[in-house]
Amino acid sequence: MKLIERPKVNVPATKEEYAHLCDVSELAHTSAEAKRELAELTGWAVKTTADVWRVMGAVEVAVPAHWPRYDEARTMQRMRGRLIAPLREGDIITPLARLRRERNMTQAQLAEKAGMPQSVIARLERGGREIGNVRADTLARLAEALGVAAGDLLVK
C-alpha cells in the first residue's frame, strides 16, 4: 500500500488565530471567498466542503491539546443559540428558515421573539410539521417576529 504524503498545514500560533480560522472554515462551507481565505491561512487547496473538513482535521491534530476543539466549540455555540449553522450544497430550506437566516437570527432568538419554544421553530424548519397546518396565532406570532406577512411563511 502506498501512502500519500500531505503537505504540512500552517498552524495558528494563538487561540485568537485559531478562533478566526474556525470562523472562516464555518463560512467556507457556503462561500467561495471564505474557501480562498482558508486556503491562504492553512496553505492547503480548499475547493469543496470535504476539503474544509480535511484541512480543519489537520489543524486540530496540530494545535495544542488544551485548546477547545473546533467541532466541540461550534456545537456548544449552536446549542446556546449563538451560531447559525451553515447551509450545505443541496440543502432544501423552508421559507421560515430562509427569512430567519436573512435576518441573521438563530432559532433560539426567533423563538424568544415569537414567544414559543425553540423546538417548535426547529420542527417547522425541518418539515416535522407543515407550516400550513399551524394554528393561526402561531403563524401570526412568527410573522410578526420576522416582520413579514403570514403568507410569506407559506411554501408557494
DSSP file (Angstrom, degrees, kcal/mol; ACC not computed):
  #  RESIDUE AA STRUCTURE BP1 BP2  ACC     N-H-->O    O-->H-N    N-H-->O    O-->H-N    TCO  KAPPA ALPHA  PHI   PSI    X-CA   Y-CA   Z-CA
    1    1 A M              0   0    0      0, 0.0     2,-0.5     0, 0.0     0, 0.0   0.000 360.0 360.0 360.0 132.3    0.0    0.0    0.0
    2    2 A K        -     0   0    0      2,-0.0     2,-0.4     0, 0.0     0, 0.0  -0.836 360.0-143.1 -98.0 127.2    1.4    3.4   -1.0
    3    3 A L        -     0   0    0     -2,-0.5     2,-0.6     1,-0.0     0, 0.0  -0.709   9.9-135.3 -89.9 138.9    0.8    6.2    1.5
    4    4 A I        -     0   0    0     -2,-0.4     2,-0.5     0, 0.0    -1,-0.0  -0.827  17.4-140.0 -93.6 124.6    0.1    9.7    0.2
    5    5 A E        -     0   0    0     -2,-0.6    -2,-0.0     1,-0.0     0, 0.0  -0.738  14.5-150.7 -88.5 127.4    2.0   12.4    2.0
    6    6 A R        -     0   0    0     -2,-0.5     3,-0.1     1,-0.1     2,-0.0  -0.667  23.0-105.0 -93.1 149.2    0.1   15.5    2.6
    7    7 A P        -     0   0    0      0, 0.0     2,-0.1     0, 0.0    -1,-0.1  -0.357  45.9 -94.1 -66.9 155.3    1.7   18.9    2.9
    8    8 A K        -     0   0    0      1,-0.1     2,-0.3    35,-0.0    50,-0.0  -0.436  39.6-125.7 -69.7 145.0    2.1   20.4    6.4
    9    9 A V        -     0   0    0     49,-0.1     2,-0.6    -2,-0.1    34,-0.2  -0.718  21.0-112.2 -92.8 142.2   -0.7   22.7    7.4
   10   10 A N        -     0   0    0     32,-2.7    34,-0.1    -2,-0.3    -1,-0.0  -0.637  38.3-147.0 -71.2 119.0    0.0   26.2    8.7
   11   11 A V        -     0   0    0     -2,-0.6     7,-0.0    51,-0.1     2,-0.0  -0.738  14.7-113.0 -95.0 133.9   -0.9   26.0   12.3
   12   12 A P        -     0   0    0      0, 0.0    -1,-0.1     0, 0.0     6,-0.0  -0.374  18.3-149.0 -62.6 142.3   -2.4   29.1   14.1
   13   13 A A  S    S+     0   0    0     50,-0.1     2,-0.3    -2,-0.0    -2,-0.0   0.738  74.8  34.4 -86.2 -24.3    0.0   30.4   16.8
   14   14 A T  S  > S-     0   0    0      1,-0.1     4,-2.2     0, 0.0     5,-0.1  -0.845  81.1-113.7-129.2 164.3   -2.6   31.8   19.2
   15   15 A K  H  > S+     0   0    0     -2,-0.3     4,-2.8     1,-0.2     5,-0.2   0.857 118.1  56.1 -62.5 -34.7   -6.1   30.8   20.3
   16   16 A E  H  > S+     0   0    0      2,-0.2     4,-2.4     1,-0.2    -1,-0.2   0.914 107.6  46.8 -65.3 -42.8   -7.4   34.0   18.6
   17   17 A E  H  > S+     0   0    0      2,-0.2     4,-2.5     1,-0.2    -1,-0.2   0.895 112.9  50.4 -64.4 -39.0   -5.9   33.0   15.3
   18   18 A Y  H  X S+     0   0    0     -4,-2.2     4,-2.5     2,-0.2    -2,-0.2   0.914 109.6  50.0 -63.9 -43.5   -7.4   29.5   15.8
   19   19 A A  H  X S+     0   0    0     -4,-2.8     4,-2.4     2,-0.2    -2,-0.2   0.910 111.5  49.1 -61.5 -42.1  -10.8   31.0   16.6
   20   20 A H  H  X S+     0   0    0     -4,-2.4     4,-2.7     2,-0.2    -2,-0.2   0.920 110.2  50.9 -63.3 -43.0  -10.6   33.1   13.4
   21   21 A L  H  X S+     0   0    0     -4,-2.5     4,-2.5     1,-0.2    -2,-0.2   0.902 110.1  50.0 -60.7 -41.2   -9.6   30.1   11.4
   22   22 A C  H  X S+     0   0    0     -4,-2.5     4,-1.9     2,-0.2    -1,-0.2   0.907 110.5  49.8 -63.5 -42.1  -12.6   28.2   12.8
   23   23 A D  H  X S+     0   0    0     -4,-2.4     4,-1.7     2,-0.2    -2,-0.2   0.924 111.8  48.0 -62.4 -44.5  -14.9   31.1   11.9
   24   24 A V  H  X S+     0   0    0     -4,-2.7     4,-1.8     1,-0.2    -2,-0.2   0.907 110.4  51.7 -62.8 -41.7  -13.5   31.2    8.3
   25   25 A S  H  X S+     0   0    0     -4,-2.5     4,-0.6     1,-0.2    -1,-0.2   0.857 105.7  55.6 -65.7 -33.2  -13.9   27.5    8.0
   26   26 A E  H >< S+     0   0    0     -4,-1.9     3,-0.7     1,-0.2    -1,-0.2   0.911 112.5  42.2 -63.4 -41.7  -17.6   27.7    9.1
   27   27 A L  H >X S+     0   0    0     -4,-1.7     3,-1.7     1,-0.2     4,-1.4   0.765  99.9  74.2 -74.2 -25.6  -18.2   30.3    6.3
   28   28 A A  H 3< S+     0   0    0     -4,-1.8    -1,-0.2     1,-0.3    -2,-0.2   0.687  79.8  73.0 -65.4 -17.6  -16.2   28.3    3.8
   29   29 A H  T << S+     0   0    0     -3,-0.7    -1,-0.3    -4,-0.6    60,-0.3   0.801 118.5  15.0 -65.0 -26.6  -19.0   25.7    3.5
   30   30 A T  T <4 S+     0   0    0     -3,-1.7     2,-0.5    -4,-0.2    -2,-0.2   0.443 116.2  73.6-126.4  -3.4  -21.1   28.2    1.5
   31   31 A S     X  -     0   0    0     -4,-1.4     4,-1.8     1,-0.1    -1,-0.1  -0.956  51.6-162.1-125.5 124.0  -18.7   30.9    0.4
   32   32 A A  H  > S+     0   0    0     -2,-0.5     4,-2.1     2,-0.2    -1,-0.1   0.864  97.8  56.0 -66.0 -35.8  -16.0   30.7   -2.3
   33   33 A E  H  > S+     0   0    0      1,-0.2     4,-2.1     2,-0.2    -1,-0.2   0.908 107.4  48.1 -63.4 -42.0  -14.3   33.8   -0.8
   34   34 A A  H  > S+     0   0    0     -7,-0.2     4,-2.7     2,-0.2    -6,-0.2   0.861 107.9  55.6 -67.2 -35.0  -14.0   32.1    2.6
   35   35 A K  H  X S+     0   0    0     -4,-1.8     4,-2.2     2,-0.2    -2,-0.2   0.916 108.2  48.9 -61.2 -42.0  -12.6   29.0    0.9
   36   36 A R  H  X S+     0   0    0     -4,-2.1     4,-2.2     2,-0.2    -2,-0.2   0.917 112.1  47.9 -63.5 -43.1   -9.9   31.1   -0.7
   37   37 A E  H  X S+     0   0    0     -4,-2.1     4,-2.6     1,-0.2    -2,-0.2   0.908 110.6  51.3 -64.9 -40.8   -9.1   32.7    2.7
   38   38 A L  H  X S+     0   0    0     -4,-2.7     4,-2.1     1,-0.2     6,-0.3   0.897 109.4  51.1 -62.2 -39.9   -9.0   29.3    4.4
   39   39 A A  H  X S+     0   0    0     -4,-2.2     4,-2.4     1,-0.2     5,-0.3   0.910 111.5  47.5 -63.1 -42.5   -6.6   28.1    1.7
   40   40 A E  H  < S+     0   0    0     -4,-2.2    -2,-0.2     1,-0.2    -1,-0.2   0.900 113.5  48.0 -65.2 -41.0   -4.3   31.2    2.3
   41   41 A L  H  < S+     0   0    0     -4,-2.6    -2,-0.2     1,-0.2    -1,-0.2   0.843 124.1  29.3 -69.2 -34.0   -4.4   30.7    6.1
   42   42 A T  H  < S-     0   0    0     -4,-2.1   -32,-2.7     2,-0.2    -2,-0.2   0.683  96.4-126.1-103.3 -21.1   -3.6   27.0    6.0
   43   43 A G  S  < S+     0   0    0     -4,-2.4     2,-0.3     1,-0.3    -3,-0.1   0.571  72.3 115.2  84.3   8.2   -1.5   26.5    2.9
   44   44 A W  S    S-     0   0    0     -5,-0.3     2,-0.4    -6,-0.3    -1,-0.3  -0.801  75.0-105.1-109.2 152.4   -3.8   23.8    1.6
   45   45 A A        -     0   0    0     -2,-0.3     2,-0.5    -3,-0.1    10,-0.1  -0.635  37.1-172.4 -73.7 128.4   -6.1   23.8   -1.5
   46   46 A V        +     0   0    0     -2,-0.4    -7,-0.2   -11,-0.1    -8,-0.1  -0.921  29.6 135.5-128.8 104.7   -9.7   24.2   -0.4
   47   47 A K        +     0   0    0     -2,-0.5     2,-0.3     1,-0.1    -1,-0.1   0.616  64.3  36.1-120.5 -23.9  -12.2   23.9   -3.2
   48   48 A T  S  > S-     0   0    0      1,-0.1     4,-1.5   -13,-0.1    -1,-0.1  -0.784  83.1-105.8-127.9 169.8  -15.0   21.7   -1.7
   49   49 A T  H  > S+     0   0    0     -2,-0.3     4,-2.1     1,-0.2     5,-0.2   0.867 121.4  57.8 -62.4 -36.4  -16.8   21.2    1.6
   50   50 A A  H  > S+     0   0    0      1,-0.2     4,-2.4     2,-0.2    -1,-0.2   0.880 103.1  53.4 -61.3 -37.1  -14.8   17.9    2.0
   51   51 A D  H  > S+     0   0    0      2,-0.2     4,-2.8     1,-0.2     5,-0.2   0.883 105.2  54.6 -63.9 -37.8  -11.6   20.0    1.7
   52   52 A V  H  X S+     0   0    0     -4,-1.5     4,-2.3     1,-0.2     5,-0.2   0.943 110.1  45.8 -60.0 -48.0  -12.8   22.2    4.5
   53   53 A W  H  X S+     0   0    0     -4,-2.1     4,-2.1     1,-0.2    -2,-0.2   0.906 113.2  50.4 -62.7 -41.6  -13.3   19.2    6.8
   54   54 A R  H  X S+     0   0    0     -4,-2.4     4,-2.1     2,-0.2    -2,-0.2   0.934 112.1  45.6 -62.4 -47.1   -9.9   17.7    5.8
   55   55 A V  H  X S+     0   0    0     -4,-2.8     4,-2.2     1,-0.2    -1,-0.2   0.899 113.4  49.2 -67.1 -38.9   -8.0   20.9    6.5
   56   56 A M  H  X S+     0   0    0     -4,-2.3     4,-2.5    -5,-0.2    -1,-0.2   0.855 108.8  54.2 -69.5 -32.2   -9.7   21.5    9.8
   57   57 A G  H  X S+     0   0    0     -4,-2.1     4,-1.6    -5,-0.2    -1,-0.2   0.913 109.8  47.3 -63.1 -41.8   -9.0   17.9   10.8
   58   58 A A  H  X S+     0   0    0     -4,-2.1     4,-1.2     2,-0.2    -2,-0.2   0.884 111.9  50.2 -66.3 -39.2   -5.3   18.5   10.1
   59   59 A V  H  X S+     0   0    0     -4,-2.2     4,-1.9     1,-0.2     3,-0.4   0.924 107.6  53.6 -65.0 -44.2   -5.3   21.8   12.0
   60   60 A E  H  < S+     0   0    0     -4,-2.5    -1,-0.2     1,-0.3    -2,-0.2   0.861 107.0  51.5 -60.8 -36.2   -7.0   20.1   15.1
   61   61 A V  H  < S+     0   0    0     -4,-1.6    -1,-0.3     1,-0.2    -2,-0.2   0.839 114.1  45.2 -67.2 -31.6   -4.3   17.5   15.2
   62   62 A A  H  < S+     0   0    0     -4,-1.2    -2,-0.2    -3,-0.4    -1,-0.2   0.725  94.4  85.6 -89.3 -23.4   -1.6   20.1   15.1
   63   63 A V  S  < S-     0   0    0     -4,-1.9   -50,-0.1     1,-0.1   -52,-0.0  -0.386  96.0 -78.5 -78.8 159.3   -2.9   22.7   17.7
   64   64 A P    >   -     0   0    0      0, 0.0     3,-1.6     0, 0.0    -1,-0.1  -0.226  38.2-124.2 -56.9 144.1   -2.2   22.3   21.4
   65   65 A A  T 3  S+     0   0    0      1,-0.3     4,-0.1    -3,-0.1    -2,-0.1   0.749 106.4  61.5 -64.1 -26.2   -4.4   19.7   23.1
   66   66 A H  T 3  S+     0   0    0      2,-0.1    -1,-0.3     3,-0.0     3,-0.1   0.574  82.6  96.9 -82.0  -6.9   -5.7   22.2   25.8
   67   67 A W  S <  S-     0   0    0     -3,-1.6     2,-0.1     1,-0.1     3,-0.1  -0.561  91.4 -97.1 -75.8 146.5   -7.3   24.4   23.1
   68   68 A P        -     0   0    0      0, 0.0     2,-0.1     0, 0.0    -1,-0.1  -0.389  43.3-110.4 -64.0 140.4  -11.0   23.8   22.6
   69   69 A R     >  -     0   0    0      1,-0.1     4,-2.9    -4,-0.1     5,-0.2  -0.448  20.1-123.0 -73.0 144.3  -11.7   21.5   19.6
   70   70 A Y  H  > S+     0   0    0      1,-0.2     4,-2.4     2,-0.2     5,-0.2   0.917 109.7  43.1 -52.9 -53.5  -13.3   23.1   16.6
   71   71 A D  H  > S+     0   0    0      1,-0.2     4,-2.4     2,-0.2    -1,-0.2   0.867 114.7  50.5 -67.9 -35.5  -16.4   20.8   16.4
   72   72 A E  H  > S+     0   0    0      2,-0.2     4,-2.3     1,-0.2    -1,-0.2   0.925 111.6  47.8 -65.8 -44.0  -16.9   21.0   20.2
   73   73 A A  H  X S+     0   0    0     -4,-2.9     4,-2.1     2,-0.2    -2,-0.2   0.918 114.1  46.6 -63.4 -43.6  -16.8   24.8   20.2
   74   74 A R  H  X S+     0   0    0     -4,-2.4     4,-2.5    -5,-0.2    -1,-0.2   0.911 111.5  51.1 -66.2 -42.5  -19.2   25.0   17.3
   75   75 A T  H  X S+     0   0    0     -4,-2.4     4,-2.5     1,-0.2    -1,-0.2   0.917 110.8  48.8 -61.3 -43.1  -21.6   22.5   18.8
   76   76 A M  H  X S+     0   0    0     -4,-2.3     4,-1.8     2,-0.2    -1,-0.2   0.907 111.1  49.9 -64.6 -40.9  -21.7   24.4   22.1
   77   77 A Q  H  <>S+     0   0    0     -4,-2.1     5,-2.9     2,-0.2     6,-0.6   0.912 112.1  47.8 -64.0 -41.4  -22.3   27.7   20.3
   78   78 A R  H ><5S+     0   0    0     -4,-2.5     3,-1.5     4,-0.2    -2,-0.2   0.916 110.3  51.9 -64.4 -42.2  -25.1   26.2   18.2
   79   79 A M  H 3<5S+     0   0    0     -4,-2.5    -1,-0.2     1,-0.3    -2,-0.2   0.834 109.0  50.5 -64.5 -31.7  -26.7   24.7   21.4
   80   80 A R  T 3<5S-     0   0    0     -4,-1.8    -1,-0.3    -5,-0.2    -2,-0.2   0.446 117.1-116.1 -84.6   0.7  -26.6   28.1   23.1
   81   81 A G  T < 5S+     0   0    0     -3,-1.5    28,-0.2    -4,-0.2    25,-0.2   0.732  84.2 116.8  75.1  22.0  -28.3   29.6   20.1
   82   82 A R      < +     0   0    0     -5,-2.9     2,-0.4    -6,-0.2    -4,-0.2   0.437  63.9  55.5-102.1  -0.4  -25.3   31.8   19.2
   83   83 A L        -     0   0    0     -6,-0.6     2,-0.7    -5,-0.1    -2,-0.1  -0.996  68.3-140.9-138.2 135.5  -24.4   30.4   15.9
   84   84 A I        -     0   0    0     -2,-0.4    22,-0.1    22,-0.1    -6,-0.1  -0.852  33.3-122.7 -93.6 119.3  -26.4   29.9   12.7
   85   85 A A        -     0   0    0     -2,-0.7     2,-0.1     1,-0.1   -59,-0.0  -0.307  29.8-110.7 -62.0 141.4  -25.4   26.6   11.1
   86   86 A P        -     0   0    0      0, 0.0     2,-0.3     0, 0.0    -1,-0.1  -0.394  26.6-116.2 -73.3 151.1  -24.1   26.9    7.6
   87   87 A L        -     0   0    0     -2,-0.1     2,-0.3     4,-0.0     3,-0.0  -0.624  27.6-143.7 -80.5 145.6  -26.1   25.6    4.6
   88   88 A R    >   -     0   0    0     -2,-0.3     3,-2.3     1,-0.1   -58,-0.1  -0.744  34.4 -80.6-105.5 158.6  -24.6   22.8    2.7
   89   89 A E  T 3  S+     0   0    0     -2,-0.3    -1,-0.1     1,-0.3   -59,-0.0  -0.338 119.2  20.6 -56.1 132.8  -24.8   22.3   -1.1
   90   90 A G  T 3  S+     0   0    0      1,-0.3    -1,-0.3    -3,-0.0     2,-0.1   0.381  85.6 148.3  88.8  -4.4  -28.2   20.7   -1.9
   91   91 A D    <   -     0   0    0     -3,-2.3     2,-0.5     1,-0.1    -1,-0.3  -0.415  41.4-141.8 -64.3 136.7  -29.9   21.8    1.3
   92   92 A I        -     0   0    0     -2,-0.1     2,-0.4    -5,-0.0    -1,-0.1  -0.892  20.9-162.1 -98.7 128.0  -33.6   22.4    0.9
   93   93 A I        -     0   0    0     -2,-0.5    33,-0.1     4,-0.0    32,-0.0  -0.919  11.2-132.9-119.2 136.9  -34.6   25.4    3.0
   94   94 A T     >  -     0   0    0     -2,-0.4     4,-2.8    31,-0.4     5,-0.2  -0.408  29.3-110.7 -79.2 159.2  -38.2   26.4    4.1
   95   95 A P  H  > S+     0   0    0      0, 0.0     4,-2.7     0, 0.0     5,-0.2   0.874 119.7  55.9 -57.4 -35.8  -39.4   29.9    3.8
   96   96 A L  H  > S+     0   0    0     57,-0.4     4,-2.2     2,-0.2     5,-0.2   0.945 110.6  43.0 -61.6 -48.0  -39.3   30.2    7.6
   97   97 A A  H  > S+     0   0    0      2,-0.2     4,-2.8     1,-0.2     5,-0.2   0.906 113.9  51.8 -64.7 -41.8  -35.6   29.2    7.7
   98   98 A R  H  X S+     0   0    0     -4,-2.8     4,-2.4     1,-0.2    -2,-0.2   0.935 112.0  45.3 -61.2 -46.8  -34.8   31.5    4.8
   99   99 A L  H  X S+     0   0    0     -4,-2.7     4,-1.1     2,-0.2    -1,-0.2   0.888 113.5  50.2 -65.0 -39.2  -36.4   34.5    6.4
  100  100 A R  H  <>S+     0   0    0     -4,-2.2     5,-2.1    -5,-0.2     3,-0.5   0.930 112.5  46.7 -64.1 -44.9  -34.8   33.8    9.7
  101  101 A R  H ><5S+     0   0    0     -4,-2.8     3,-2.0     1,-0.2    -2,-0.2   0.880 105.8  58.7 -65.8 -38.2  -31.4   33.5    8.2
  102  102 A E  H 3<5S+     0   0    0     -4,-2.4    -1,-0.2     1,-0.3    -2,-0.2   0.802 108.5  47.0 -60.2 -27.5  -31.8   36.7    6.1
  103  103 A R  T 3<5S-     0   0    0     -4,-1.1    -1,-0.3    -3,-0.5    -2,-0.2   0.284 114.0-120.7 -96.3   9.3  -32.3   38.5    9.4
  104  104 A N  T < 5 +     0   0    0     -3,-2.0     2,-0.4     1,-0.2    -3,-0.2   0.879  63.0 147.1  51.7  44.3  -29.3   36.8   11.0
  105  105 A M      < -     0   0    0     -5,-2.1    -1,-0.2    -6,-0.1     2,-0.2  -0.858  43.3-136.6-108.5 143.8  -31.4   35.3   13.7
  106  106 A T     >  -     0   0    0     -2,-0.4     4,-2.3   -25,-0.2     5,-0.2  -0.482  31.8-107.2 -84.8 167.3  -30.8   31.9   15.4
  107  107 A Q  H  > S+     0   0    0      1,-0.2     4,-2.6     2,-0.2     5,-0.2   0.898 122.6  53.6 -60.3 -39.2  -33.8   29.6   16.1
  108  108 A A  H  > S+     0   0    0      2,-0.2     4,-2.2     1,-0.2    -1,-0.2   0.897 108.2  48.8 -63.6 -40.7  -33.4   30.5   19.8
  109  109 A Q  H  > S+     0   0    0    -28,-0.2     4,-2.3     2,-0.2    -1,-0.2   0.919 113.1  46.8 -66.0 -43.7  -33.6   34.2   19.0
  110  110 A L  H  X S+     0   0    0     -4,-2.3     4,-2.4     2,-0.2    -2,-0.2   0.916 111.6  51.7 -63.9 -42.6  -36.7   33.8   16.8
  111  111 A A  H  X>S+     0   0    0     -4,-2.6     5,-2.5     1,-0.2     4,-1.1   0.914 110.9  47.6 -61.0 -43.2  -38.4   31.6   19.4
  112  112 A E  H  <5S+     0   0    0     -4,-2.2     3,-0.4     1,-0.2    -1,-0.2   0.925 113.5  47.3 -63.5 -44.2  -37.8   34.1   22.1
  113  113 A K  H  <5S+     0   0    0     -4,-2.3    -1,-0.2     1,-0.2    -2,-0.2   0.843 116.8  43.5 -66.3 -33.8  -39.1   37.0   20.0
  114  114 A A  H  <5S-     0   0    0     -4,-2.4    -1,-0.2    -5,-0.2    -2,-0.2   0.551 111.6-121.1 -89.1  -8.6  -42.2   35.0   19.0
  115  115 A G  T  <5S+     0   0    0     -4,-1.1    -3,-0.2    -3,-0.4    -4,-0.1   0.929  72.9 106.3  71.3  46.6  -42.8   33.7   22.5
  116  116 A M  S   <S-     0   0    0     -5,-2.5    -1,-0.3    -6,-0.1    -2,-0.2  -0.957  76.0 -79.6-147.9 163.8  -42.5   30.0   21.8
  117  117 A P    >>  -     0   0    0      0, 0.0     4,-1.0     0, 0.0     3,-1.0  -0.337  33.6-125.9 -67.0 148.4  -40.1   27.1   22.4
  118  118 A Q  H 3> S+     0   0    0      1,-0.2     4,-2.5     2,-0.2     5,-0.2   0.810 108.2  67.4 -61.6 -30.8  -37.1   26.8   20.1
  119  119 A S  H 3> S+     0   0    0      1,-0.2     4,-2.3     2,-0.2    -1,-0.2   0.817  95.6  55.5 -62.4 -30.1  -38.1   23.2   19.4
  120  120 A V  H <> S+     0   0    0     -3,-1.0     4,-2.3     2,-0.2    -1,-0.2   0.925 108.6  47.1 -67.0 -44.0  -41.3   24.5   17.6
  121  121 A I  H  X S+     0   0    0     -4,-1.0     4,-2.6     1,-0.2    -2,-0.2   0.939 112.8  49.5 -61.9 -46.6  -39.1   26.5   15.3
  122  122 A A  H  X S+     0   0    0     -4,-2.5     4,-2.1     1,-0.2     6,-0.3   0.911 111.2  49.0 -60.0 -43.7  -36.8   23.6   14.6
  123  123 A R  H  X>S+     0   0    0     -4,-2.3     5,-2.1     1,-0.2     6,-1.0   0.905 112.8  47.4 -64.7 -41.5  -39.7   21.2   13.9
  124  124 A L  H ><5S+     0   0    0     -4,-2.3     3,-0.6     4,-0.2     7,-0.2   0.898 112.3  50.2 -66.3 -40.0  -41.3   23.7   11.5
  125  125 A E  H 3<5S+     0   0    0     -4,-2.6   -31,-0.4     1,-0.2    -2,-0.2   0.857 112.2  45.2 -69.4 -34.9  -38.0   24.4    9.7
  126  126 A R  H 3<5S-     0   0    0     -4,-2.1    -1,-0.2    -5,-0.2    -2,-0.2   0.487 116.9-110.7 -89.2  -0.1  -37.1   20.7    9.2
  127  127 A G  T <<5S+     0   0    0     -3,-0.6    -3,-0.2    -4,-0.5     3,-0.1   0.624  76.2 134.6  85.5  13.0  -40.6   19.9    8.0
  128  128 A G  S   <S+     0   0    0     -5,-2.1     2,-0.3    -6,-0.3    -4,-0.2   0.736  83.4  22.2 -65.3 -21.0  -41.6   17.8   11.0
  129  129 A R  S    S-     0   0    0     -6,-1.0    -2,-0.3    -9,-0.1    -1,-0.2  -0.973  91.7-116.9-145.3 131.0  -44.8   19.8   10.9
  130  130 A E    >   -     0   0    0     -2,-0.3     3,-1.5     1,-0.2     4,-0.1  -0.481  16.5-140.1 -68.9 132.5  -46.3   21.6    7.9
  131  131 A I  G >  S+     0   0    0      1,-0.3     3,-1.2    -7,-0.2    -1,-0.2   0.777 101.4  64.2 -67.1 -24.6  -46.4   25.3    8.5
  132  132 A G  G 3  S+     0   0    0      1,-0.2    -1,-0.3    21,-0.1    -2,-0.1   0.694 100.4  53.1 -69.2 -17.4  -49.8   25.4    6.7
  133  133 A N  G <  S+     0   0    0     -3,-1.5    -1,-0.2     2,-0.1     2,-0.2   0.282  85.8 111.1 -99.2   9.1  -51.2   23.2    9.5
  134  134 A V  S <  S-     0   0    0     -3,-1.2     5,-0.0     1,-0.1    -3,-0.0  -0.543  81.1 -92.8 -83.5 148.3  -50.0   25.5   12.3
  135  135 A R     >  -     0   0    0     -2,-0.2     4,-2.2     1,-0.1     3,-0.3  -0.256  34.6-118.4 -57.9 148.1  -52.6   27.5   14.4
  136  136 A A  H  > S+     0   0    0      1,-0.2     4,-2.5     2,-0.2     5,-0.2   0.862 112.7  53.3 -59.7 -39.2  -53.2   31.0   13.0
  137  137 A D  H  > S+     0   0    0      2,-0.2     4,-2.2     1,-0.2    -1,-0.2   0.864 108.5  50.0 -68.8 -32.9  -52.0   32.7   16.2
  138  138 A T  H  > S+     0   0    0     -3,-0.3     4,-2.2     2,-0.2    -2,-0.2   0.926 111.9  47.9 -66.5 -45.0  -48.7   30.8   16.0
  139  139 A L  H  X S+     0   0    0     -4,-2.2     4,-2.5     1,-0.2    -2,-0.2   0.902 111.7  50.7 -61.1 -42.3  -48.3   31.8   12.4
  140  140 A A  H  X S+     0   0    0     -4,-2.5     4,-2.6     2,-0.2    -1,-0.2   0.898 109.5  50.1 -64.0 -41.3  -49.1   35.4   13.2
  141  141 A R  H  X S+     0   0    0     -4,-2.2     4,-2.3     2,-0.2    -1,-0.2   0.900 112.2  47.7 -65.6 -39.8  -46.5   35.5   16.0
  142  142 A L  H  X S+     0   0    0     -4,-2.2     4,-1.8     2,-0.2    -2,-0.2   0.933 112.7  48.5 -64.3 -45.9  -43.8   34.1   13.8
  143  143 A A  H  X>S+     0   0    0     -4,-2.5     5,-2.4     1,-0.2     4,-1.2   0.914 112.6  48.2 -61.4 -43.6  -44.7   36.6   11.0
  144  144 A E  H  <5S+     0   0    0     -4,-2.6     3,-0.3     1,-0.2    -1,-0.2   0.910 109.7  52.3 -64.2 -42.1  -44.6   39.5   13.5
  145  145 A A  H  <5S+     0   0    0     -4,-2.3    -1,-0.2     1,-0.2    -2,-0.2   0.828 116.1  40.8 -63.4 -31.6  -41.3   38.4   14.9
  146  146 A L  H  <5S-     0   0    0     -4,-1.8    -1,-0.2    -5,-0.1    -2,-0.2   0.574 110.1-122.3 -91.8 -11.6  -39.8   38.3   11.4
  147  147 A G  T  <5S+     0   0    0     -4,-1.2     2,-0.3    -3,-0.3    -3,-0.2   0.864  72.5 112.3  72.9  36.4  -41.5   41.5   10.2
  148  148 A V  S   <S-     0   0    0     -5,-2.4    -1,-0.3    -6,-0.1     2,-0.2  -0.811  74.3 -89.8-130.8 171.3  -43.3   39.8    7.3
  149  149 A A    >   -     0   0    0     -2,-0.3     3,-1.6     1,-0.1     4,-0.4  -0.567  38.9-117.4 -78.1 149.4  -46.8   38.9    6.3
  150  150 A A  G >  S+     0   0    0      1,-0.3     3,-1.5    -2,-0.2     4,-0.4   0.841 113.7  62.6 -57.2 -34.7  -48.1   35.5    7.4
  151  151 A G  G >  S+     0   0    0      1,-0.3     3,-1.0     2,-0.2    -1,-0.3   0.759  90.5  67.6 -63.2 -24.9  -48.4   34.4    3.7
  152  152 A D  G <  S+     0   0    0     -3,-1.6    -1,-0.3     1,-0.2    -2,-0.2   0.708  94.7  57.8 -68.3 -18.6  -44.7   34.9    3.3
  153  153 A L  G <  S+     0   0    0     -3,-1.5   -57,-0.4    -4,-0.4    -1,-0.2   0.641  89.1  92.0 -84.5 -15.0  -44.1   31.9    5.6
  154  154 A L  S <  S-     0   0    0     -3,-1.0     2,-0.3    -4,-0.4    -3,-0.0  -0.567  86.3-109.1 -84.3 143.3  -46.1   29.5    3.5
  155  155 A V              0   0    0     -2,-0.2    -1,-0.1     1,-0.1    -2,-0.1  -0.530 360.0 360.0 -69.4 130.4  -44.5   27.4    0.8
  156  156 A K              0   0    0     -2,-0.3    -1,-0.1    -4,-0.1    -2,-0.0   0.423 360.0 360.0 -98.3 360.0  -45.5   28.7   -2.6
